[in-house]
Amino acid sequence: MKLKQIEEYEVNPFTMFIKPIVYGSKIYSEIIEVEDEFLSPFKPLDIIRNSCEYYGCDYEGRRNGTKQLVGYAHKIPIAIDPTNRIFFFPTTSPNRQECIWISHEHVKKPVRINPQETLILFNNNQSFELPVSCSSITSQLERTSYLRTKLMQRIEHNERKSFYLMQRPKSLEASEESFEYGKKKMKDKH
């Protein structure tokens, strides 16, 4: 399939992975979506950074948030847009030229080819060989799952709290007399 060249790209729910590709003397990105493939003149990390900003947060803020939430310091998964379940993980240090970014949502399972290569099966039944060990991919999948779980727990906790605050009963009446809309109302005496 011939790659469509694009100028701008934001990671979206259909993005499966972004890998670096040498194009002339520069590093470009090959972007694989569920039903399409693109070539971008930007490096994978630049696309991840721009996508974080597109969804309202900067990359460093997402990195720092992940560090605080789950304690990871290296090869940190990024919650690009948690509300749309867009979580990506790097295959190596994001600053390394060969780093590939993979969407957690689309991975069905990794299959070991040899110590340095993994076949990743995606949910749409496509598969791609990537030059990364299977143990590294498995570890990154687990780390990203943990991040997703912790973030979703916090989001759901806050939603439950908000629901309770909005649905709680009016103040319980402690006295024998009550007031309704500023008028005094007498309670029944039995």
Contacts in CASP RR format, 6 or more apart in sequence:
PFRMAT RR
TARGET T0000
AUTHOR 0000-0000-0000
METHOD contacts of the structure
MODEL  1
MKLKQIEEYEVNPFTMFIKPIVYGSKIYSEIIEVEDEFLSPFKPLDIIRN
SCEYYGCDYEGRRNGTKQLVGYAHKIPIAIDPTNRIFFFPTTSPNRQECI
WISHEHVKKPVRINPQETLILFNNNQSFELPVSCSSITSQLERTSYLRTK
LMQRIEHNERKSFYLMQRPKSLEASEESFEYGKKKMKDKH
1 37 0 8 1.000
3 30 0 8 1.000
3 37 0 8 1.000
3 38 0 8 1.000
3 39 0 8 1.000
4 36 0 8 1.000
4 37 0 8 1.000
4 38 0 8 1.000
4 39 0 8 1.000
5 38 0 8 1.000
5 39 0 8 1.000
5 40 0 8 1.000
5 41 0 8 1.000
6 31 0 8 1.000
6 38 0 8 1.000
6 39 0 8 1.000
6 40 0 8 1.000
7 40 0 8 1.000
7 41 0 8 1.000
8 50 0 8 1.000
9 29 0 8 1.000
9 31 0 8 1.000
9 38 0 8 1.000
9 40 0 8 1.000
9 42 0 8 1.000
9 47 0 8 1.000
9 50 0 8 1.000
10 47 0 8 1.000
10 50 0 8 1.000
10 51 0 8 1.000
10 54 0 8 1.000
10 55 0 8 1.000
11 18 0 8 1.000
11 47 0 8 1.000
11 48 0 8 1.000
11 51 0 8 1.000
11 80 0 8 1.000
11 86 0 8 1.000
11 88 0 8 1.000
11 103 0 8 1.000
12 33 0 8 1.000
12 84 0 8 1.000
12 86 0 8 1.000
13 84 0 8 1.000
13 85 0 8 1.000
13 86 0 8 1.000
13 105 0 8 1.000
14 33 0 8 1.000
14 34 0 8 1.000
14 35 0 8 1.000
14 36 0 8 1.000
15 31 0 8 1.000
15 32 0 8 1.000
15 33 0 8 1.000
15 86 0 8 1.000
15 103 0 8 1.000
16 32 0 8 1.000
16 33 0 8 1.000
16 34 0 8 1.000
16 102 0 8 1.000
16 103 0 8 1.000
16 106 0 8 1.000
16 122 0 8 1.000
16 124 0 8 1.000
16 126 0 8 1.000
17 31 0 8 1.000
17 32 0 8 1.000
17 100 0 8 1.000
17 101 0 8 1.000
17 102 0 8 1.000
17 103 0 8 1.000
17 106 0 8 1.000
17 120 0 8 1.000
17 128 0 8 1.000
17 130 0 8 1.000
18 29 0 8 1.000
18 30 0 8 1.000
18 31 0 8 1.000
18 32 0 8 1.000
18 44 0 8 1.000
18 47 0 8 1.000
18 48 0 8 1.000
18 88 0 8 1.000
18 100 0 8 1.000
18 101 0 8 1.000
19 29 0 8 1.000
19 30 0 8 1.000
19 32 0 8 1.000
19 44 0 8 1.000
19 100 0 8 1.000
19 101 0 8 1.000
19 130 0 8 1.000
20 27 0 8 1.000
20 28 0 8 1.000
20 29 0 8 1.000
20 30 0 8 1.000
20 43 0 8 1.000
20 44 0 8 1.000
20 97 0 8 1.000
20 98 0 8 1.000
20 99 0 8 1.000
20 100 0 8 1.000
21 27 0 8 1.000
21 28 0 8 1.000
21 29 0 8 1.000
21 30 0 8 1.000
21 39 0 8 1.000
22 28 0 8 1.000
23 39 0 8 1.000
23 41 0 8 1.000
26 41 0 8 1.000
27 43 0 8 1.000
27 97 0 8 1.000
28 39 0 8 1.000
28 40 0 8 1.000
28 41 0 8 1.000
28 42 0 8 1.000
28 43 0 8 1.000
29 39 0 8 1.000
29 40 0 8 1.000
29 42 0 8 1.000
29 43 0 8 1.000
29 44 0 8 1.000
29 46 0 8 1.000
29 47 0 8 1.000
30 37 0 8 1.000
30 38 0 8 1.000
30 39 0 8 1.000
31 37 0 8 1.000
31 38 0 8 1.000
31 39 0 8 1.000
31 40 0 8 1.000
31 47 0 8 1.000
32 126 0 8 1.000
32 128 0 8 1.000
34 106 0 8 1.000
34 124 0 8 1.000
35 124 0 8 1.000
40 47 0 8 1.000
42 50 0 8 1.000
44 99 0 8 1.000
44 100 0 8 1.000
44 101 0 8 1.000
45 94 0 8 1.000
45 95 0 8 1.000
45 99 0 8 1.000
45 101 0 8 1.000
47 101 0 8 1.000
48 59 0 8 1.000
48 78 0 8 1.000
48 80 0 8 1.000
48 88 0 8 1.000
48 94 0 8 1.000
48 101 0 8 1.000
49 58 0 8 1.000
49 59 0 8 1.000
51 80 0 8 1.000
51 81 0 8 1.000
51 86 0 8 1.000
52 58 0 8 1.000
52 59 0 8 1.000
52 61 0 8 1.000
52 62 0 8 1.000
52 78 0 8 1.000
52 80 0 8 1.000
53 59 0 8 1.000
55 80 0 8 1.000
55 81 0 8 1.000
55 86 0 8 1.000
59 78 0 8 1.000
62 78 0 8 1.000
62 79 0 8 1.000
62 80 0 8 1.000
63 76 0 8 1.000
63 78 0 8 1.000
66 72 0 8 1.000
66 76 0 8 1.000
66 77 0 8 1.000
66 78 0 8 1.000
66 79 0 8 1.000
66 147 0 8 1.000
67 73 0 8 1.000
67 76 0 8 1.000
69 147 0 8 1.000
69 150 0 8 1.000
69 151 0 8 1.000
69 154 0 8 1.000
70 143 0 8 1.000
70 146 0 8 1.000
70 147 0 8 1.000
70 150 0 8 1.000
72 143 0 8 1.000
72 147 0 8 1.000
74 93 0 8 1.000
75 89 0 8 1.000
75 90 0 8 1.000
75 91 0 8 1.000
75 92 0 8 1.000
75 93 0 8 1.000
75 94 0 8 1.000
75 140 0 8 1.000
75 143 0 8 1.000
76 90 0 8 1.000
76 94 0 8 1.000
77 87 0 8 1.000
77 88 0 8 1.000
77 89 0 8 1.000
77 90 0 8 1.000
77 104 0 8 1.000
77 140 0 8 1.000
77 143 0 8 1.000
77 144 0 8 1.000
77 147 0 8 1.000
78 87 0 8 1.000
78 88 0 8 1.000
78 89 0 8 1.000
79 86 0 8 1.000
79 87 0 8 1.000
79 147 0 8 1.000
79 148 0 8 1.000
79 151 0 8 1.000
80 86 0 8 1.000
80 87 0 8 1.000
80 88 0 8 1.000
82 148 0 8 1.000
82 151 0 8 1.000
82 152 0 8 1.000
82 155 0 8 1.000
85 105 0 8 1.000
85 148 0 8 1.000
86 103 0 8 1.000
86 105 0 8 1.000
87 103 0 8 1.000
87 104 0 8 1.000
87 105 0 8 1.000
87 144 0 8 1.000
87 147 0 8 1.000
87 148 0 8 1.000
88 101 0 8 1.000
88 102 0 8 1.000
88 103 0 8 1.000
88 104 0 8 1.000
88 144 0 8 1.000
89 101 0 8 1.000
89 102 0 8 1.000
89 104 0 8 1.000
89 140 0 8 1.000
89 141 0 8 1.000
89 143 0 8 1.000
89 144 0 8 1.000
90 99 0 8 1.000
90 100 0 8 1.000
90 101 0 8 1.000
90 140 0 8 1.000
91 98 0 8 1.000
91 99 0 8 1.000
91 100 0 8 1.000
91 101 0 8 1.000
91 102 0 8 1.000
91 130 0 8 1.000
91 132 0 8 1.000
91 136 0 8 1.000
91 137 0 8 1.000
91 140 0 8 1.000
92 98 0 8 1.000
92 99 0 8 1.000
92 100 0 8 1.000
92 132 0 8 1.000
92 136 0 8 1.000
93 99 0 8 1.000
94 101 0 8 1.000
98 131 0 8 1.000
100 130 0 8 1.000
100 132 0 8 1.000
102 120 0 8 1.000
102 130 0 8 1.000
102 137 0 8 1.000
102 140 0 8 1.000
104 141 0 8 1.000
104 144 0 8 1.000
104 145 0 8 1.000
104 148 0 8 1.000
105 123 0 8 1.000
106 122 0 8 1.000
106 123 0 8 1.000
106 124 0 8 1.000
107 120 0 8 1.000
107 121 0 8 1.000
107 122 0 8 1.000
107 123 0 8 1.000
107 141 0 8 1.000
108 121 0 8 1.000
108 122 0 8 1.000
108 123 0 8 1.000
109 120 0 8 1.000
109 121 0 8 1.000
110 118 0 8 1.000
110 119 0 8 1.000
110 120 0 8 1.000
110 121 0 8 1.000
110 134 0 8 1.000
110 137 0 8 1.000
110 138 0 8 1.000
110 141 0 8 1.000
111 118 0 8 1.000
111 119 0 8 1.000
111 120 0 8 1.000
111 121 0 8 1.000
111 134 0 8 1.000
112 118 0 8 1.000
112 119 0 8 1.000
112 133 0 8 1.000
112 134 0 8 1.000
113 119 0 8 1.000
113 129 0 8 1.000
113 134 0 8 1.000
115 133 0 8 1.000
116 131 0 8 1.000
116 132 0 8 1.000
116 133 0 8 1.000
117 129 0 8 1.000
117 130 0 8 1.000
117 131 0 8 1.000
117 132 0 8 1.000
117 133 0 8 1.000
118 129 0 8 1.000
118 130 0 8 1.000
118 132 0 8 1.000
118 133 0 8 1.000
118 134 0 8 1.000
118 136 0 8 1.000
118 137 0 8 1.000
119 127 0 8 1.000
119 128 0 8 1.000
119 129 0 8 1.000
119 130 0 8 1.000
120 127 0 8 1.000
120 128 0 8 1.000
120 129 0 8 1.000
120 130 0 8 1.000
120 137 0 8 1.000
121 127 0 8 1.000
122 128 0 8 1.000
130 137 0 8 1.000
176 187 0 8 1.000
177 184 0 8 1.000
177 185 0 8 1.000
177 186 0 8 1.000
177 187 0 8 1.000
178 185 0 8 1.000
178 187 0 8 1.000
179 185 0 8 1.000
END
